[in-house]
């Protein structure tokens, strides 16, 4: 797989919700593979909402995810 995070892995939780250009360094690109990202909150917490932003620009061969799954775990081993 190809992974292009210009902001490093912290870009997934940097608080920047959406930007207008895929070239501004705030988007990660993945090619021909599923992506798994684990966010460790360091303690058990109640999550009331979850959201992602996907960039879709077919003319630039950029497509938003077909689907997203959210799995949770208390021990980091078993996920539901």
Biopython code that builds the backbone (N, CA, C, O; Angstrom):
import numpy as np
from Bio.PDB.StructureBuilder import StructureBuilder

atoms = [
    (1, "UNK", "N", (0.836, -1.186, 0.000)),
    (1, "UNK", "CA", (0.000, 0.000, 0.000)),
    (1, "UNK", "C", (0.876, 1.241, 0.000)),
    (1, "UNK", "O", (2.020, 1.206, 0.453)),
    (2, "UNK", "N", (0.346, 2.304, -0.495)),
    (2, "UNK", "CA", (1.039, 3.583, -0.446)),
    (2, "UNK", "C", (0.337, 4.444, 0.576)),
    (2, "UNK", "O", (-0.892, 4.522, 0.601)),
    (3, "UNK", "N", (1.116, 5.087, 1.414)),
    (3, "UNK", "CA", (0.575, 5.909, 2.488)),
    (3, "UNK", "C", (1.254, 7.260, 2.404)),
    (3, "UNK", "O", (2.482, 7.339, 2.437)),
    (4, "UNK", "N", (0.479, 8.315, 2.297)),
    (4, "UNK", "CA", (1.066, 9.636, 2.129)),
    (4, "UNK", "C", (0.542, 10.623, 3.165)),
    (4, "UNK", "O", (-0.229, 11.519, 2.822)),
    (5, "UNK", "N", (0.944, 10.478, 4.425)),
    (5, "UNK", "CA", (0.487, 11.446, 5.415)),
    (5, "UNK", "C", (1.487, 12.586, 5.543)),
    (5, "UNK", "O", (2.517, 12.420, 6.196)),
    (6, "UNK", "N", (1.220, 13.706, 4.955)),
    (6, "UNK", "CA", (2.180, 14.806, 5.041)),
    (6, "UNK", "C", (2.277, 15.364, 6.445)),
    (6, "UNK", "O", (3.286, 15.975, 6.794)),
    (7, "UNK", "N", (1.247, 15.167, 7.262)),
    (7, "UNK", "CA", (1.270, 15.655, 8.634)),
    (7, "UNK", "C", (1.608, 14.581, 9.650)),
    (7, "UNK", "O", (1.504, 14.834, 10.851)),
    (8, "UNK", "N", (2.005, 13.399, 9.223)),
    (8, "UNK", "CA", (2.286, 12.306, 10.139)),
    (8, "UNK", "C", (1.002, 11.714, 10.700)),
    (8, "UNK", "O", (-0.092, 12.173, 10.374)),
    (9, "UNK", "N", (1.134, 10.702, 11.536)),
    (9, "UNK", "CA", (-0.045, 10.025, 12.052)),
    (9, "UNK", "C", (-0.894, 10.925, 12.952)),
    (9, "UNK", "O", (-2.086, 10.668, 13.123)),
    (10, "UNK", "N", (-0.307, 11.968, 13.526)),
    (10, "UNK", "CA", (-1.091, 12.872, 14.378)),
    (10, "UNK", "C", (-2.126, 13.655, 13.578)),
    (10, "UNK", "O", (-3.034, 14.247, 14.162)),
    (11, "UNK", "N", (-2.007, 13.666, 12.263)),
    (11, "UNK", "CA", (-2.984, 14.394, 11.453)),
    (11, "UNK", "C", (-4.377, 13.796, 11.587)),
    (11, "UNK", "O", (-5.359, 14.464, 11.266)),
    (12, "UNK", "N", (-4.488, 12.562, 12.050)),
    (12, "UNK", "CA", (-5.794, 11.937, 12.206)),
    (12, "UNK", "C", (-6.558, 12.509, 13.399)),
    (12, "UNK", "O", (-7.780, 12.380, 13.465)),
    (13, "UNK", "N", (-5.873, 13.123, 14.317)),
    (13, "UNK", "CA", (-6.521, 13.669, 15.518)),
    (13, "UNK", "C", (-6.073, 15.103, 15.790)),
    (13, "UNK", "O", (-6.017, 15.518, 16.948)),
    (14, "UNK", "N", (-5.755, 15.861, 14.753)),
    (14, "UNK", "CA", (-5.232, 17.215, 14.951)),
    (14, "UNK", "C", (-6.310, 18.279, 15.109)),
    (14, "UNK", "O", (-5.984, 19.450, 15.304)),
    (15, "UNK", "N", (-7.575, 17.908, 15.032)),
    (15, "UNK", "CA", (-8.654, 18.864, 15.229)),
    (15, "UNK", "C", (-9.030, 19.644, 13.990)),
    (15, "UNK", "O", (-9.991, 20.414, 14.024)),
    (16, "UNK", "N", (-8.307, 19.473, 12.897)),
    (16, "UNK", "CA", (-8.655, 20.149, 11.655)),
    (16, "UNK", "C", (-9.695, 19.294, 10.956)),
    (16, "UNK", "O", (-9.403, 18.179, 10.522)),
    (17, "UNK", "N", (-10.909, 19.815, 10.846)),
    (17, "UNK", "CA", (-12.032, 19.013, 10.365)),
    (17, "UNK", "C", (-12.045, 18.832, 8.858)),
    (17, "UNK", "O", (-12.348, 17.742, 8.374)),
    (18, "UNK", "N", (-11.725, 19.865, 8.113)),
    (18, "UNK", "CA", (-11.802, 19.744, 6.656)),
    (18, "UNK", "C", (-11.077, 20.918, 6.023)),
    (18, "UNK", "O", (-11.154, 22.043, 6.519)),
    (19, "UNK", "N", (-10.384, 20.663, 4.946)),
    (19, "UNK", "CA", (-9.725, 21.717, 4.194)),
    (19, "UNK", "C", (-10.120, 21.585, 2.731)),
    (19, "UNK", "O", (-10.482, 20.492, 2.296)),
    (20, "UNK", "N", (-10.062, 22.658, 1.964)),
    (20, "UNK", "CA", (-10.572, 22.630, 0.596)),
    (20, "UNK", "C", (-9.647, 22.031, -0.457)),
    (20, "UNK", "O", (-10.093, 21.777, -1.576)),
    (21, "UNK", "N", (-8.393, 21.801, -0.145)),
    (21, "UNK", "CA", (-7.459, 21.329, -1.168)),
    (21, "UNK", "C", (-6.712, 20.083, -0.714)),
    (21, "UNK", "O", (-6.193, 20.034, 0.401)),
    (22, "UNK", "N", (-6.660, 19.075, -1.583)),
    (22, "UNK", "CA", (-5.919, 17.862, -1.228)),
    (22, "UNK", "C", (-4.422, 18.113, -1.184)),
    (22, "UNK", "O", (-3.689, 17.272, -0.663)),
    (23, "UNK", "N", (-3.941, 19.215, -1.701)),
    (23, "UNK", "CA", (-2.511, 19.499, -1.757)),
    (23, "UNK", "C", (-2.019, 20.350, -0.585)),
    (23, "UNK", "O", (-0.858, 20.761, -0.578)),
    (24, "UNK", "N", (-2.867, 20.622, 0.399)),
    (24, "UNK", "CA", (-2.467, 21.521, 1.481)),
    (24, "UNK", "C", (-1.796, 20.812, 2.662)),
    (24, "UNK", "O", (-1.472, 21.462, 3.656)),
    (25, "UNK", "N", (-1.584, 19.511, 2.577)),
    (25, "UNK", "CA", (-0.883, 18.791, 3.629)),
    (25, "UNK", "C", (-1.750, 18.306, 4.765)),
    (25, "UNK", "O", (-1.223, 17.767, 5.738)),
    (26, "UNK", "N", (-3.058, 18.472, 4.686)),
    (26, "UNK", "CA", (-3.954, 18.052, 5.760)),
    (26, "UNK", "C", (-4.723, 16.779, 5.430)),
    (26, "UNK", "O", (-5.570, 16.353, 6.216)),
    (27, "UNK", "N", (-4.450, 16.176, 4.307)),
    (27, "UNK", "CA", (-5.141, 14.947, 3.893)),
    (27, "UNK", "C", (-4.132, 13.811, 3.789)),
    (27, "UNK", "O", (-2.967, 14.034, 3.460)),
    (28, "UNK", "N", (-4.583, 12.598, 4.070)),
    (28, "UNK", "CA", (-3.745, 11.409, 3.898)),
    (28, "UNK", "C", (-4.293, 10.640, 2.709)),
    (28, "UNK", "O", (-5.508, 10.552, 2.533)),
    (29, "UNK", "N", (-3.415, 10.086, 1.896)),
    (29, "UNK", "CA", (-3.837, 9.302, 0.750)),
    (29, "UNK", "C", (-3.396, 7.858, 0.880)),
    (29, "UNK", "O", (-2.288, 7.575, 1.337)),
    (30, "UNK", "N", (-4.259, 6.954, 0.480)),
    (30, "UNK", "CA", (-3.976, 5.527, 0.543)),
    (30, "UNK", "C", (-4.357, 4.923, -0.795)),
    (30, "UNK", "O", (-5.344, 5.339, -1.402)),
    (31, "UNK", "N", (-3.595, 3.955, -1.261)),
    (31, "UNK", "CA", (-3.860, 3.367, -2.563)),
    (31, "UNK", "C", (-3.936, 1.853, -2.465)),
    (31, "UNK", "O", (-3.031, 1.197, -1.950)),
    (32, "UNK", "N", (-5.043, 1.314, -2.976)),
    (32, "UNK", "CA", (-5.218, -0.125, -3.191)),
    (32, "UNK", "C", (-5.119, -0.973, -1.933)),
    (32, "UNK", "O", (-4.610, -2.093, -1.980)),
    (33, "UNK", "N", (-5.597, -0.457, -0.816)),
    (33, "UNK", "CA", (-5.573, -1.251, 0.404)),
    (33, "UNK", "C", (-6.585, -0.716, 1.407)),
    (33, "UNK", "O", (-6.999, 0.441, 1.332)),
    (34, "UNK", "N", (-6.974, -1.563, 2.337)),
    (34, "UNK", "CA", (-7.769, -1.101, 3.461)),
    (34, "UNK", "C", (-6.844, -0.370, 4.418)),
    (34, "UNK", "O", (-5.648, -0.657, 4.471)),
    (35, "UNK", "N", (-7.379, 0.556, 5.159)),
    (35, "UNK", "CA", (-6.588, 1.328, 6.113)),
    (35, "UNK", "C", (-7.091, 1.022, 7.512)),
    (35, "UNK", "O", (-8.298, 1.006, 7.754)),
    (36, "UNK", "N", (-6.183, 0.784, 8.416)),
    (36, "UNK", "CA", (-6.522, 0.579, 9.820)),
    (36, "UNK", "C", (-5.798, 1.631, 10.630)),
    (36, "UNK", "O", (-4.572, 1.732, 10.578)),
    (37, "UNK", "N", (-6.557, 2.417, 11.379)),
    (37, "UNK", "CA", (-5.971, 3.436, 12.248)),
    (37, "UNK", "C", (-6.463, 3.180, 13.664)),
    (37, "UNK", "O", (-7.663, 3.029, 13.889)),
    (38, "UNK", "N", (-5.550, 3.132, 14.608)),
    (38, "UNK", "CA", (-5.904, 2.925, 16.010)),
    (38, "UNK", "C", (-5.621, 4.220, 16.766)),
    (38, "UNK", "O", (-4.504, 4.737, 16.739)),
    (39, "UNK", "N", (-6.647, 4.734, 17.437)),
    (39, "UNK", "CA", (-6.509, 5.923, 18.271)),
    (39, "UNK", "C", (-6.650, 5.473, 19.715)),
    (39, "UNK", "O", (-7.724, 5.040, 20.133)),
    (40, "UNK", "N", (-5.573, 5.572, 20.472)),
    (40, "UNK", "CA", (-5.570, 5.157, 21.869)),
    (40, "UNK", "C", (-5.880, 6.369, 22.735)),
    (40, "UNK", "O", (-5.108, 7.327, 22.760)),
    (41, "UNK", "N", (-6.998, 6.336, 23.442)),
    (41, "UNK", "CA", (-7.412, 7.444, 24.298)),
    (41, "UNK", "C", (-6.786, 7.364, 25.691)),
    (41, "UNK", "O", (-7.049, 8.219, 26.537)),
    (42, "UNK", "N", (-5.969, 6.355, 25.932)),
    (42, "UNK", "CA", (-5.227, 6.158, 27.183)),
    (42, "UNK", "C", (-6.082, 5.864, 28.410)),
    (42, "UNK", "O", (-5.546, 5.668, 29.501)),
    (43, "UNK", "N", (-7.392, 5.830, 28.249)),
    (43, "UNK", "CA", (-8.278, 5.461, 29.348)),
    (43, "UNK", "C", (-9.649, 5.152, 28.759)),
    (43, "UNK", "O", (-9.946, 5.527, 27.625)),
    (44, "UNK", "N", (-10.476, 4.468, 29.535)),
    (44, "UNK", "CA", (-11.835, 4.175, 29.092)),
    (44, "UNK", "C", (-12.631, 5.476, 29.091)),
    (44, "UNK", "O", (-12.670, 6.194, 30.091)),
    (45, "UNK", "N", (-13.264, 5.769, 27.958)),
    (45, "UNK", "CA", (-14.038, 6.999, 27.816)),
    (45, "UNK", "C", (-15.317, 6.716, 27.052)),
    (45, "UNK", "O", (-15.378, 5.791, 26.242)),
    (46, "UNK", "N", (-16.331, 7.512, 27.312)),
    (46, "UNK", "CA", (-17.580, 7.427, 26.566)),
    (46, "UNK", "C", (-17.412, 8.238, 25.282)),
    (46, "UNK", "O", (-17.006, 9.400, 25.317)),
    (47, "UNK", "N", (-17.727, 7.615, 24.159)),
    (47, "UNK", "CA", (-17.669, 8.300, 22.869)),
    (47, "UNK", "C", (-19.099, 8.559, 22.427)),
    (47, "UNK", "O", (-19.865, 7.622, 22.200)),
    (48, "UNK", "N", (-19.455, 9.820, 22.307)),
    (48, "UNK", "CA", (-20.829, 10.150, 21.930)),
    (48, "UNK", "C", (-20.983, 10.362, 20.426)),
    (48, "UNK", "O", (-22.096, 10.298, 19.903)),
    (49, "UNK", "N", (-19.885, 10.611, 19.733)),
    (49, "UNK", "CA", (-19.969, 10.752, 18.273)),
    (49, "UNK", "C", (-18.606, 10.473, 17.658)),
    (49, "UNK", "O", (-17.571, 10.537, 18.320)),
    (50, "UNK", "N", (-18.643, 10.163, 16.381)),
    (50, "UNK", "CA", (-17.438, 9.852, 15.613)),
    (50, "UNK", "C", (-17.672, 10.381, 14.208)),
    (50, "UNK", "O", (-18.752, 10.182, 13.651)),
    (51, "UNK", "N", (-16.695, 11.043, 13.627)),
    (51, "UNK", "CA", (-16.860, 11.516, 12.254)),
    (51, "UNK", "C", (-15.515, 11.535, 11.540)),
    (51, "UNK", "O", (-14.461, 11.643, 12.167)),
    (52, "UNK", "N", (-15.575, 11.429, 10.233)),
    (52, "UNK", "CA", (-14.396, 11.567, 9.393)),
    (52, "UNK", "C", (-14.788, 12.449, 8.208)),
    (52, "UNK", "O", (-15.970, 12.640, 7.922)),
    (53, "UNK", "N", (-13.801, 12.966, 7.544)),
    (53, "UNK", "CA", (-14.018, 13.694, 6.298)),
    (53, "UNK", "C", (-13.277, 12.949, 5.204)),
    (53, "UNK", "O", (-12.123, 12.561, 5.384)),
    (54, "UNK", "N", (-13.926, 12.752, 4.089)),
    (54, "UNK", "CA", (-13.304, 12.104, 2.944)),
    (54, "UNK", "C", (-13.257, 13.073, 1.781)),
    (54, "UNK", "O", (-14.211, 13.813, 1.540)),
    (55, "UNK", "N", (-12.170, 13.069, 1.076)),
    (55, "UNK", "CA", (-12.009, 13.957, -0.079)),
    (55, "UNK", "C", (-12.398, 13.181, -1.327)),
    (55, "UNK", "O", (-11.985, 12.035, -1.506)),
    (56, "UNK", "N", (-13.180, 13.797, -2.179)),
    (56, "UNK", "CA", (-13.627, 13.125, -3.404)),
    (56, "UNK", "C", (-13.412, 14.060, -4.590)),
    (56, "UNK", "O", (-14.104, 15.069, -4.726)),
    (57, "UNK", "N", (-12.456, 13.723, -5.443)),
    (57, "UNK", "CA", (-12.164, 14.498, -6.649)),
    (57, "UNK", "C", (-11.782, 13.506, -7.750)),
    (57, "UNK", "O", (-10.599, 13.304, -8.023)),
    (58, "UNK", "N", (-12.791, 12.883, -8.386)),
    (58, "UNK", "CA", (-12.512, 11.846, -9.382)),
    (58, "UNK", "C", (-11.613, 12.301, -10.523)),
    (58, "UNK", "O", (-10.869, 11.491, -11.077)),
    (59, "UNK", "N", (-11.664, 13.580, -10.887)),
    (59, "UNK", "CA", (-10.795, 14.079, -11.964)),
    (59, "UNK", "C", (-9.323, 13.989, -11.583)),
    (59, "UNK", "O", (-8.460, 13.931, -12.459)),
    (60, "UNK", "N", (-9.027, 13.978, -10.285)),
    (60, "UNK", "CA", (-7.656, 13.838, -9.790)),
    (60, "UNK", "C", (-7.382, 12.428, -9.293)),
    (60, "UNK", "O", (-6.362, 12.194, -8.645)),
    (61, "UNK", "N", (-8.262, 11.492, -9.580)),
    (61, "UNK", "CA", (-8.158, 10.102, -9.140)),
    (61, "UNK", "C", (-8.165, 9.993, -7.624)),
    (61, "UNK", "O", (-7.468, 9.153, -7.054)),
    (62, "UNK", "N", (-8.952, 10.840, -6.969)),
    (62, "UNK", "CA", (-9.097, 10.813, -5.520)),
    (62, "UNK", "C", (-10.546, 10.468, -5.211)),
    (62, "UNK", "O", (-11.468, 11.134, -5.683)),
    (63, "UNK", "N", (-10.739, 9.426, -4.417)),
    (63, "UNK", "CA", (-12.083, 8.958, -4.102)),
    (63, "UNK", "C", (-12.246, 8.838, -2.589)),
    (63, "UNK", "O", (-11.347, 8.374, -1.887)),
    (64, "UNK", "N", (-13.400, 9.262, -2.107)),
    (64, "UNK", "CA", (-13.715, 9.124, -0.689)),
    (64, "UNK", "C", (-13.848, 7.642, -0.350)),
    (64, "UNK", "O", (-14.072, 6.828, -1.246)),
    (65, "UNK", "N", (-13.716, 7.279, 0.919)),
    (65, "UNK", "CA", (-13.858, 5.866, 1.304)),
    (65, "UNK", "C", (-15.220, 5.311, 0.903)),
    (65, "UNK", "O", (-16.232, 6.011, 0.946)),
    (66, "UNK", "N", (-15.222, 4.036, 0.513)),
    (66, "UNK", "CA", (-16.495, 3.377, 0.200)),
    (66, "UNK", "C", (-17.299, 3.159, 1.468)),
    (66, "UNK", "O", (-18.526, 3.264, 1.448)),
    (67, "UNK", "N", (-16.628, 2.857, 2.573)),
    (67, "UNK", "CA", (-17.295, 2.699, 3.863)),
    (67, "UNK", "C", (-16.263, 2.842, 4.970)),
    (67, "UNK", "O", (-15.058, 2.734, 4.743)),
    (68, "UNK", "N", (-16.764, 3.084, 6.163)),
    (68, "UNK", "CA", (-15.917, 3.228, 7.348)),
    (68, "UNK", "C", (-16.531, 2.390, 8.462)),
    (68, "UNK", "O", (-17.748, 2.386, 8.646)),
    (69, "UNK", "N", (-15.697, 1.693, 9.191)),
    (69, "UNK", "CA", (-16.147, 0.934, 10.361)),
    (69, "UNK", "C", (-15.466, 1.499, 11.594)),
    (69, "UNK", "O", (-14.288, 1.854, 11.548)),
    (70, "UNK", "N", (-16.190, 1.584, 12.679)),
    (70, "UNK", "CA", (-15.629, 2.002, 13.957)),
    (70, "UNK", "C", (-15.722, 0.824, 14.911)),
    (70, "UNK", "O", (-16.809, 0.308, 15.171)),
    (71, "UNK", "N", (-14.586, 0.404, 15.428)),
    (71, "UNK", "CA", (-14.526, -0.690, 16.393)),
    (71, "UNK", "C", (-13.984, -0.102, 17.691)),
    (71, "UNK", "O", (-13.148, 0.802, 17.667)),
    (72, "UNK", "N", (-14.456, -0.611, 18.811)),
    (72, "UNK", "CA", (-13.968, -0.136, 20.101)),
    (72, "UNK", "C", (-13.378, -1.295, 20.901)),
    (72, "UNK", "O", (-13.714, -2.459, 20.683)),
    (73, "UNK", "N", (-12.491, -0.945, 21.830)),
    (73, "UNK", "CA", (-11.858, -1.964, 22.667)),
    (73, "UNK", "C", (-11.499, -1.354, 24.013)),
    (73, "UNK", "O", (-11.099, -0.193, 24.094)),
    (74, "UNK", "N", (-11.641, -2.126, 25.038)),
    (74, "UNK", "CA", (-11.210, -1.696, 26.368)),
    (74, "UNK", "C", (-9.767, -2.130, 26.615)),
    (74, "UNK", "O", (-9.005, -1.411, 27.261)),
    (75, "UNK", "N", (-9.388, -3.308, 26.101)),
    (75, "UNK", "CA", (-8.061, -3.841, 26.381)),
    (75, "UNK", "C", (-7.071, -3.740, 25.214)),
    (75, "UNK", "O", (-5.906, -4.105, 25.371)),
    (76, "UNK", "N", (-7.505, -3.259, 24.066)),
    (76, "UNK", "CA", (-6.619, -3.154, 22.905)),
    (76, "UNK", "C", (-6.348, -4.475, 22.220)),
    (76, "UNK", "O", (-5.507, -4.551, 21.325)),
    (77, "UNK", "N", (-7.055, -5.521, 22.633)),
    (77, "UNK", "CA", (-6.892, -6.850, 22.042)),
    (77, "UNK", "C", (-8.201, -7.306, 21.396)),
    (77, "UNK", "O", (-8.226, -7.698, 20.229)),
    (78, "UNK", "N", (-9.277, -7.249, 22.162)),
    (78, "UNK", "CA", (-10.597, -7.651, 21.660)),
    (78, "UNK", "C", (-11.376, -6.408, 21.234)),
    (78, "UNK", "O", (-11.529, -5.464, 22.009)),
    (79, "UNK", "N", (-11.861, -6.420, 20.003)),
    (79, "UNK", "CA", (-12.590, -5.274, 19.470)),
    (79, "UNK", "C", (-14.025, -5.687, 19.116)),
    (79, "UNK", "O", (-14.264, -6.802, 18.654)),
    (80, "UNK", "N", (-14.960, -4.782, 19.338)),
    (80, "UNK", "CA", (-16.359, -5.011, 18.944)),
    (80, "UNK", "C", (-16.841, -3.843, 18.133)),
    (80, "UNK", "O", (-17.993, -3.826, 17.698)),
]
sb = StructureBuilder()
sb.init_structure("model")
sb.init_model(0)
sb.init_chain("A")
sb.init_seg("    ")
for serial, (resi, resn, name, xyz) in enumerate(atoms, 1):
    if name == "N":
        sb.init_residue(resn, " ", resi, " ")
    sb.init_atom(name, np.array(xyz, "f"), 0.0, 1.0, " ", f" {name:<3s}", serial, name[0])
structure = sb.get_structure()
